[in-house]
Amino acid sequence: MMPIADAFTAHAAPAAASVAAPHEPSRVFILRPVATTLLMVAILIVGAIAYLQLPLSALPKWLSDDPGADVLPRREPEVITSAITDR
């Protein structure tokens, strides 16, 4: 019976094969889990910083604090109904 250490080294890839082939881009990340984790954390930190730097210009600036339906103020319900249905 082969010792445990020899069993693992017998199936290990040679040093030249540890470099990823062009058709296996995920092999680099599988072989280097610590580098993969650090890359993921760096991407998350950069993304969080970029998110906090985004302006809120996508939201319109309201004239009042209440963005309610204040299209036709102080009108009778019939006038509002006719204004909506006549269009």
N, CA, C and O atoms as a GROMACS GRO file, in nm:
protein
  348
    1MET      N    1   0.083  -0.119   0.000
    1MET     CA    2   0.000   0.000   0.000
    1MET      C    3   0.088   0.125   0.000
    1MET      O    4   0.192   0.130   0.066
    2MET      N    5   0.045   0.225  -0.075
    2MET     CA    6   0.120   0.348  -0.091
    2MET      C    7   0.091   0.441   0.027
    2MET      O    8  -0.024   0.453   0.068
    3PRO      N    9   0.194   0.508   0.082
    3PRO     CA   10   0.168   0.605   0.190
    3PRO      C   11   0.080   0.720   0.140
    3PRO      O   12   0.074   0.748   0.020
    4ILE      N   13   0.011   0.785   0.234
    4ILE     CA   14  -0.084   0.890   0.198
    4ILE      C   15  -0.013   1.006   0.127
    4ILE      O   16  -0.065   1.057   0.028
    5ALA      N   17   0.102   1.046   0.174
    5ALA     CA   18   0.173   1.158   0.111
    5ALA      C   19   0.210   1.124  -0.032
    5ALA      O   20   0.201   1.209  -0.121
    6ASP      N   21   0.251   0.999  -0.057
    6ASP     CA   22   0.286   0.959  -0.193
    6ASP      C   23   0.163   0.952  -0.283
    6ASP      O   24   0.172   0.978  -0.403
    7ALA      N   25   0.047   0.918  -0.224
    7ALA     CA   26  -0.076   0.909  -0.304
    7ALA      C   27  -0.116   1.046  -0.356
    7ALA      O   28  -0.163   1.059  -0.469
    8PHE      N   29  -0.097   1.149  -0.273
    8PHE     CA   30  -0.133   1.283  -0.317
    8PHE      C   31  -0.034   1.337  -0.420
    8PHE      O   32  -0.075   1.401  -0.517
    9THR      N   33   0.093   1.311  -0.400
    9THR     CA   34   0.192   1.364  -0.494
    9THR      C   35   0.192   1.286  -0.625
    9THR      O   36   0.233   1.338  -0.728
   10ALA      N   37   0.145   1.163  -0.621
   10ALA     CA   38   0.141   1.085  -0.745
   10ALA      C   39   0.038   1.140  -0.841
   10ALA      O   40   0.055   1.130  -0.963
   11HIS      N   41  -0.071   1.197  -0.788
   11HIS     CA   42  -0.178   1.250  -0.872
   11HIS      C   43  -0.165   1.400  -0.897
   11HIS      O   44  -0.244   1.458  -0.971
   12ALA      N   45  -0.066   1.462  -0.835
   12ALA     CA   46  -0.049   1.606  -0.851
   12ALA      C   47   0.000   1.637  -0.992
   12ALA      O   48   0.072   1.559  -1.053
   13ALA      N   49  -0.041   1.750  -1.041
   13ALA     CA   50  -0.001   1.791  -1.176
   13ALA      C   51   0.144   1.839  -1.173
   13ALA      O   52   0.187   1.895  -1.073
   14PRO      N   53   0.217   1.816  -1.279
   14PRO     CA   54   0.354   1.868  -1.284
   14PRO      C   55   0.355   2.020  -1.281
   14PRO      O   56   0.253   2.084  -1.307
   15ALA      N   57   0.468   2.078  -1.248
   15ALA     CA   58   0.478   2.223  -1.232
   15ALA      C   59   0.446   2.296  -1.362
   15ALA      O   60   0.387   2.404  -1.357
   16ALA      N   61   0.482   2.241  -1.474
   16ALA     CA   62   0.455   2.308  -1.602
   16ALA      C   63   0.306   2.309  -1.633
   16ALA      O   64   0.259   2.398  -1.704
   17ALA      N   65   0.232   2.211  -1.582
   17ALA     CA   66   0.088   2.204  -1.611
   17ALA      C   67   0.007   2.293  -1.517
   17ALA      O   68  -0.114   2.307  -1.536
   18SER      N   69   0.072   2.354  -1.415
   18SER     CA   70  -0.005   2.437  -1.322
   18SER      C   71  -0.046   2.570  -1.386
   18SER      O   72  -0.136   2.637  -1.335
   19VAL      N   73   0.018   2.609  -1.494
   19VAL     CA   74  -0.022   2.729  -1.566
   19VAL      C   75  -0.145   2.695  -1.649
   19VAL      O   76  -0.150   2.591  -1.715
   20ALA      N   77  -0.243   2.782  -1.645
   20ALA     CA   78  -0.370   2.755  -1.712
   20ALA      C   79  -0.353   2.752  -1.863
   20ALA      O   80  -0.281   2.833  -1.921
   21ALA      N   81  -0.420   2.657  -1.923
   21ALA     CA   82  -0.423   2.650  -2.068
   21ALA      C   83  -0.518   2.757  -2.120
   21ALA      O   84  -0.605   2.801  -2.045
   22PRO      N   85  -0.505   2.799  -2.243
   22PRO     CA   86  -0.593   2.904  -2.296
   22PRO      C   87  -0.741   2.868  -2.290
   22PRO      O   88  -0.826   2.957  -2.282
   23HIS      N   89  -0.774   2.741  -2.295
   23HIS     CA   90  -0.914   2.701  -2.295
   23HIS      C   91  -0.967   2.673  -2.155
   23HIS      O   92  -1.082   2.632  -2.140
   24GLU      N   93  -0.884   2.693  -2.050
   24GLU     CA   94  -0.927   2.670  -1.913
   24GLU      C   95  -0.898   2.793  -1.826
   24GLU      O   96  -0.806   2.790  -1.745
   25PRO      N   97  -0.973   2.900  -1.842
   25PRO     CA   98  -0.944   3.020  -1.763
   25PRO      C   99  -0.976   3.005  -1.614
   25PRO      O  100  -0.921   3.078  -1.532
   26SER      N  101  -1.063   2.913  -1.578
   26SER     CA  102  -1.099   2.897  -1.438
   26SER      C  103  -0.993   2.822  -1.359
   26SER      O  104  -0.994   2.826  -1.236
   27ARG      N  105  -0.903   2.755  -1.426
   27ARG     CA  106  -0.801   2.676  -1.357
   27ARG      C  107  -0.711   2.764  -1.270
   27ARG      O  108  -0.671   2.721  -1.162
   28VAL      N  109  -0.679   2.884  -1.314
   28VAL     CA  110  -0.597   2.975  -1.235
   28VAL      C  111  -0.664   3.004  -1.102
   28VAL      O  112  -0.598   3.006  -0.998
   29PHE      N  113  -0.794   3.028  -1.104
   29PHE     CA  114  -0.867   3.061  -0.982
   29PHE      C  115  -0.884   2.939  -0.891
   29PHE      O  116  -0.889   2.952  -0.769
   30ILE      N  117  -0.893   2.822  -0.949
   30ILE     CA  118  -0.904   2.700  -0.870
   30ILE      C  119  -0.772   2.667  -0.802
   30ILE      O  120  -0.770   2.623  -0.687
   31LEU      N  121  -0.662   2.689  -0.871
   31LEU     CA  122  -0.530   2.659  -0.815
   31LEU      C  123  -0.486   2.761  -0.711
   31LEU      O  124  -0.402   2.729  -0.627
   32ARG      N  125  -0.540   2.882  -0.713
   32ARG     CA  126  -0.499   2.987  -0.621
   32ARG      C  127  -0.620   3.044  -0.547
   32ARG      O  128  -0.666   3.154  -0.578
   33PRO      N  129  -0.674   2.970  -0.449
   33PRO     CA  130  -0.795   3.017  -0.380
   33PRO      C  131  -0.772   3.142  -0.295
   33PRO      O  132  -0.864   3.222  -0.282
   34VAL      N  133  -0.655   3.160  -0.239
   34VAL     CA  134  -0.629   3.280  -0.158
   34VAL      C  135  -0.627   3.404  -0.248
   34VAL      O  136  -0.686   3.506  -0.215
   35ALA      N  137  -0.558   3.394  -0.360
   35ALA     CA  138  -0.555   3.507  -0.454
   35ALA      C  139  -0.695   3.536  -0.508
   35ALA      O  140  -0.730   3.652  -0.530
   36THR      N  141  -0.772   3.432  -0.530
   36THR     CA  142  -0.909   3.450  -0.578
   36THR      C  143  -0.994   3.523  -0.474
   36THR      O  144  -1.071   3.612  -0.509
   37THR      N  145  -0.978   3.486  -0.348
   37THR     CA  146  -1.053   3.552  -0.241
   37THR      C  147  -1.011   3.698  -0.228
   37THR      O  148  -1.096   3.785  -0.211
   38LEU      N  149  -0.881   3.725  -0.235
   38LEU     CA  150  -0.834   3.864  -0.226
   38LEU      C  151  -0.883   3.947  -0.344
   38LEU      O  152  -0.918   4.063  -0.326
   39LEU      N  153  -0.886   3.888  -0.463
   39LEU     CA  154  -0.937   3.959  -0.580
   39LEU      C  155  -1.086   3.990  -0.562
   39LEU      O  156  -1.131   4.099  -0.596
   40MET      N  157  -1.161   3.894  -0.510
   40MET     CA  158  -1.304   3.916  -0.488
   40MET      C  159  -1.328   4.027  -0.386
   40MET      O  160  -1.416   4.111  -0.406
   41VAL      N  161  -1.251   4.027  -0.276
   41VAL     CA  162  -1.266   4.131  -0.174
   41VAL      C  163  -1.229   4.267  -0.233
   41VAL      O  164  -1.296   4.367  -0.204
   42ALA      N  165  -1.124   4.273  -0.313
   42ALA     CA  166  -1.084   4.400  -0.374
   42ALA      C  167  -1.193   4.452  -0.468
   42ALA      O  168  -1.222   4.571  -0.469
   43ILE      N  169  -1.253   4.363  -0.546
   43ILE     CA  170  -1.361   4.404  -0.636
   43ILE      C  171  -1.481   4.455  -0.556
   43ILE      O  172  -1.544   4.553  -0.595
   44LEU      N  173  -1.513   4.389  -0.446
   44LEU     CA  174  -1.625   4.434  -0.362
   44LEU      C  175  -1.598   4.570  -0.300
   44LEU      O  176  -1.688   4.654  -0.294
   45ILE      N  177  -1.476   4.593  -0.255
   45ILE     CA  178  -1.443   4.721  -0.194
   45ILE      C  179  -1.448   4.833  -0.298
   45ILE      O  180  -1.503   4.940  -0.272
   46VAL      N  181  -1.390   4.809  -0.414
   46VAL     CA  182  -1.394   4.910  -0.521
   46VAL      C  183  -1.539   4.936  -0.563
   46VAL      O  184  -1.576   5.051  -0.588
   47GLY      N  185  -1.619   4.833  -0.572
   47GLY     CA  186  -1.760   4.850  -0.608
   47GLY      C  187  -1.837   4.929  -0.504
   47GLY      O  188  -1.920   5.013  -0.539
   48ALA      N  189  -1.811   4.904  -0.376
   48ALA     CA  190  -1.879   4.978  -0.270
   48ALA      C  191  -1.840   5.124  -0.271
   48ALA      O  192  -1.924   5.212  -0.253
   49ILE      N  193  -1.712   5.151  -0.293
   49ILE     CA  194  -1.667   5.291  -0.300
   49ILE      C  195  -1.729   5.360  -0.422
   49ILE      O  196  -1.773   5.474  -0.413
   50ALA      N  197  -1.732   5.292  -0.534
   50ALA     CA  198  -1.791   5.350  -0.655
   50ALA      C  199  -1.940   5.375  -0.636
   50ALA      O  200  -1.993   5.476  -0.682
   51TYR      N  201  -2.009   5.283  -0.568
   51TYR     CA  202  -2.152   5.300  -0.544
   51TYR      C  203  -2.178   5.423  -0.457
   51TYR      O  204  -2.273   5.498  -0.481
   52LEU      N  205  -2.096   5.442  -0.357
   52LEU     CA  206  -2.115   5.558  -0.268
   52LEU      C  207  -2.083   5.690  -0.339
   52LEU      O  208  -2.131   5.795  -0.296
   53GLN      N  209  -2.005   5.685  -0.444
   53GLN     CA  210  -1.970   5.807  -0.518
   53GLN      C  211  -2.074   5.846  -0.623
   53GLN      O  212  -2.067   5.955  -0.679
   54LEU      N  213  -2.171   5.758  -0.650
   54LEU     CA  214  -2.270   5.788  -0.753
   54LEU      C  215  -2.362   5.901  -0.708
   54LEU      O  216  -2.405   5.904  -0.593
   55PRO      N  217  -2.391   5.994  -0.797
   55PRO     CA  218  -2.483   6.101  -0.761
   55PRO      C  219  -2.627   6.052  -0.770
   55PRO      O  220  -2.656   5.951  -0.833
   56LEU      N  221  -2.715   6.124  -0.706
   56LEU     CA  222  -2.857   6.090  -0.710
   56LEU      C  223  -2.929   6.167  -0.819
   56LEU      O  224  -3.046   6.201  -0.804
   57SER      N  225  -2.862   6.195  -0.928
   57SER     CA  226  -2.920   6.275  -1.034
   57SER      C  227  -3.030   6.201  -1.110
   57SER      O  228  -3.104   6.262  -1.187
   58ALA      N  229  -3.042   6.071  -1.090
   58ALA     CA  230  -3.147   5.996  -1.157
   58ALA      C  231  -3.284   6.030  -1.098
   58ALA      O  232  -3.386   6.011  -1.163
   59LEU      N  233  -3.285   6.080  -0.976
   59LEU     CA  234  -3.411   6.119  -0.913
   59LEU      C  235  -3.439   6.266  -0.942
   59LEU      O  236  -3.349   6.349  -0.932
   60PRO      N  237  -3.562   6.298  -0.979
   60PRO     CA  238  -3.594   6.439  -1.007
   60PRO      C  239  -3.599   6.522  -0.879
   60PRO      O  240  -3.626   6.469  -0.771
   61LYS      N  241  -3.573   6.648  -0.892
   61LYS     CA  242  -3.584   6.738  -0.777
   61LYS      C  243  -3.727   6.790  -0.771
   61LYS      O  244  -3.776   6.853  -0.864
   62TRP      N  245  -3.793   6.763  -0.660
   62TRP     CA  246  -3.932   6.804  -0.644
   62TRP      C  247  -3.939   6.946  -0.590
   62TRP      O  248  -3.851   6.990  -0.516
   63LEU      N  249  -4.043   7.015  -0.627
   63LEU     CA  250  -4.063   7.148  -0.575
   63LEU      C  251  -4.110   7.144  -0.431
   63LEU      O  252  -4.081   7.235  -0.353
   64SER      N  253  -4.183   7.041  -0.397
   64SER     CA  254  -4.229   7.024  -0.260
   64SER      C  255  -4.171   6.895  -0.203
   64SER      O  256  -4.115   6.814  -0.277
   65ASP      N  257  -4.184   6.877  -0.075
   65ASP     CA  258  -4.135   6.756  -0.011
   65ASP      C  259  -4.226   6.637  -0.037
   65ASP      O  260  -4.182   6.522  -0.027
   66ASP      N  261  -4.351   6.662  -0.070
   66ASP     CA  262  -4.447   6.554  -0.092
   66ASP      C  263  -4.464   6.533  -0.243
   66ASP      O  264  -4.520   6.619  -0.311
   67PRO      N  265  -4.417   6.420  -0.295
   67PRO     CA  266  -4.431   6.396  -0.439
   67PRO      C  267  -4.566   6.335  -0.476
   67PRO      O  268  -4.573   6.250  -0.564
   68GLY      N  269  -4.671   6.377  -0.409
   68GLY     CA  270  -4.803   6.321  -0.435
   68GLY      C  271  -4.863   6.370  -0.565
   68GLY      O  272  -4.801   6.448  -0.638
   69ALA      N  273  -4.982   6.325  -0.594
   69ALA     CA  274  -5.052   6.364  -0.718
   69ALA      C  275  -5.110   6.503  -0.700
   69ALA      O  276  -5.225   6.518  -0.660
   70ASP      N  277  -5.032   6.603  -0.730
   70ASP     CA  278  -5.072   6.742  -0.713
   70ASP      C  279  -5.075   6.810  -0.849
   70ASP      O  280  -5.026   6.921  -0.865
   71VAL      N  281  -5.133   6.740  -0.948
   71VAL     CA  282  -5.130   6.787  -1.085
   71VAL      C  283  -5.224   6.906  -1.104
   71VAL      O  284  -5.183   7.010  -1.157
   72LEU      N  285  -5.346   6.893  -1.062
   72LEU     CA  286  -5.444   7.001  -1.074
   72LEU      C  287  -5.492   7.039  -0.933
   72LEU      O  288  -5.593   6.988  -0.887
   73PRO      N  289  -5.421   7.128  -0.867
   73PRO     CA  290  -5.457   7.161  -0.729
   73PRO      C  291  -5.587   7.242  -0.721
   73PRO      O  292  -5.619   7.320  -0.811
   74ARG      N  293  -5.658   7.221  -0.616
   74ARG     CA  294  -5.783   7.293  -0.584
   74ARG      C  295  -5.886   7.286  -0.696
   74ARG      O  296  -5.946   7.387  -0.731
   75ARG      N  297  -5.907   7.169  -0.751
   75ARG     CA  298  -6.008   7.150  -0.856
   75ARG      C  299  -6.114   7.054  -0.806
   75ARG      O  300  -6.091   6.974  -0.716
   76GLU      N  301  -6.228   7.064  -0.865
   76GLU     CA  302  -6.337   6.973  -0.833
   76GLU      C  303  -6.308   6.836  -0.892
   76GLU      O  304  -6.238   6.827  -0.993
   77PRO      N  305  -6.360   6.729  -0.833
   77PRO     CA  306  -6.336   6.594  -0.886
   77PRO      C  307  -6.384   6.579  -1.030
   77PRO      O  308  -6.322   6.507  -1.108
   78GLU      N  309  -6.493   6.645  -1.067
   78GLU     CA  310  -6.544   6.634  -1.203
   78GLU      C  311  -6.446   6.697  -1.304
   78GLU      O  312  -6.428   6.644  -1.414
   79VAL      N  313  -6.384   6.809  -1.266
   79VAL     CA  314  -6.289   6.875  -1.354
   79VAL      C  315  -6.164   6.787  -1.375
   79VAL      O  316  -6.112   6.776  -1.486
   80ILE      N  317  -6.119   6.727  -1.269
   80ILE     CA  318  -6.002   6.639  -1.279
   80ILE      C  319  -6.035   6.516  -1.364
   80ILE      O  320  -5.956   6.474  -1.447
   81THR      N  321  -6.154   6.460  -1.341
   81THR     CA  322  -6.196   6.342  -1.418
   81THR      C  323  -6.206   6.376  -1.567
   81THR      O  324  -6.161   6.298  -1.651
   82SER      N  325  -6.265   6.490  -1.598
   82SER     CA  326  -6.278   6.528  -1.738
   82SER      C  327  -6.142   6.561  -1.800
   82SER      O  328  -6.120   6.535  -1.918
   83ALA      N  329  -6.051   6.617  -1.722
   83ALA     CA  330  -5.918   6.649  -1.772
   83ALA      C  331  -5.839   6.520  -1.804
   83ALA      O  332  -5.760   6.517  -1.898
   84ILE      N  333  -5.862   6.417  -1.727
   84ILE     CA  334  -5.791   6.291  -1.749
   84ILE      C  335  -5.854   6.212  -1.862
   84ILE      O  336  -5.782   6.157  -1.946
   85THR      N  337  -5.987   6.205  -1.867
   85THR     CA  338  -6.055   6.122  -1.966
   85THR      C  339  -6.066   6.188  -2.103
   85THR      O  340  -6.082   6.117  -2.202
   86ASP      N  341  -6.058   6.320  -2.112
   86ASP     CA  342  -6.070   6.388  -2.239
   86ASP      C  343  -5.943   6.382  -2.323
   86ASP      O  344  -5.946   6.419  -2.440
   87ARG      N  345  -5.834   6.338  -2.267
   87ARG     CA  346  -5.707   6.336  -2.339
   87ARG      C  347  -5.696   6.217  -2.430
   87ARG      O  348  -5.594   6.201  -2.498
   0.00000   0.00000   0.00000
